[in-house]
Amino acid sequence: MLYDFINLDNSSPIPLYKQLYSSIRKAIENNGLTKGDKLVSIRALSNALGISKTTVEAAYSQLCAEGYIKNSPQRGFFIQGQVLALKEKTTENGSPLTNASSKFIKHDFSSKSVTVDSTGIKLWRKYVKAYLNKDYIISSYGDPQGEYSLRRALSFYSYSVRSVVATEEDIVIGAGTQSLLYLLCGLLRGFGTKIAVENDASRHFIRVFKDCGFEIVKIDSDDKGVSIDKIKNENPDFLLINPSGSLKSGDRIKMERRFELIEWAHINHKFIIEDDYNGELVYNSRSVPALQCSDAKAVIYLGSFSKLLLPSVRIGYMVLPEGLLEPYNKIKRDLNQTASKIEQLALADYIRDGQLERHLRRLKKSYGEKSNVIERILSNRLKPSEQYGIKLFETSLAYEITINSPLDLDLLNKKLRDESIAIISAENGNGKTTVKIGFSGIEKDDIEAAADKLCKIIQECK
């Protein structure tokens, strides 16, 4: 740890412990220290700064009390909160849901991060470091299709956990699914430019299709999933779906509807783009295989690792059907690889050694436990009835709380700010309010108290 950011003035009337507290707090709020970073021990900081251990202990105690840091017995002090840049949103009546400035977050229900204990970061760092020491590997450009070792590892992994049928030649690696979609749009132009998407399709994906000049039509869903009748009426060239869990309803597409979609694609020679976001991360219900395994010729499969490893590990993969491999092979020499070669090679070894599947099992257990705690708190405090509804969005790692009378969103926003709580969204409509919260970025030890505070705020805003 460097101490350049710590400014102490012995001649100031402000006590030294408060000066130290302020310096560390500012470093956290300016992202100089980030969530999960370990602070030096009280003794080491005392010696480095030439101040008493009592002074350091008092500063650390204040930071702990305010939630900026956390004391983990036998391990030390760690940065607990974080600063998120919150974009301003407005409700239907124009009232803001958040302020537009950066805000210190103590309880993160925003789904924009994962906890350090969910990443296996120490082991992942070891795999990355192994390749940083291999100069002959990192001093050359990578394969534009993705490193062969990773594509081969993914062909086994994706079949093992999602029943995806693919060889290493069918797989294309990129820096996340959004960048792969830009590449895919170029390949699809020869087959048409009209794409049907679910009403709740990812706005990031919609942005790609708009940028590439595609005509976008939105399709409603019924109790079985995206409406097959409306798809037939619109007659799109392509269909984008998330069979494993709708972003809006959280529901899977039923098996009967899956077969209908495959039949439609097969008869009409259409492509289905399957966004299998977190498809393998099912912890409260039985996993359903990817749609791609039903017809590898009709389905383009997209997978990623942002919630399995780290959001900052920007690696996604795409499995191309036979009909798109020829046009891809014609242009791939003109393409640059967007994903880090080092991270690709590290991930290949991580998968090959069985570490990703072990980590996946740990995550399922961890998220299952978090989910159970949140549901228990929500059920006890809100008592689902005619007034409240609670629904788990399993693959999104989120809960939706429905309040059957509109909340005062200005007051809700203020109280969330006061308690340093971030959520995914809160919206009024049709005489109701829906509050959506994620739990991937909140610590297990913090989740019960945080969920309890959230329930109290919701009740106060009715």
Buried (B, 14 or more C-beta within 10 A) or exposed (E): EEEEEBEBEEEEEEEBBBBBBBBBBBBBBEEBBEBBBBBBBBEEBBEEBEBEEEBBBBBBBBBBEBBBBBBEEEEBBBBBBBBBEBEEBEBEEEBBBBEEEEBBBBBBBBBBBBBBEBBBBEEBEBBBEEBEEEEEBBEEEBBBBBBBBBBBBBBEBBBEBBBBBBEBBBBBBBBBBBBBBBBBBEBBEEBBBEBBBBEBBBEEBBEBBEEBEBBBBEBEBEEBBBBBEBBEEBEBBBBBBBBBBBBBBBBBBBEEBBBBBBBBBEEEEBBBBBBBBBBBBBBEEEBBBBBBBBBBEBBBBBBBBBBBBBBEBBBBBBBBBEBBBEBBEEEBEEBEBBBBBBBBBBBBBBBBEEBBEEBBEEBBEBBBEBBEBBBEBBEEBBEBEEEBBBBBBBBBBBBBBBBBEBBBBBBBBBBBBEBBBBBBBBBBEEEBBBBBBBBBBBBBEBBEEBBBBBBEBBBEBB
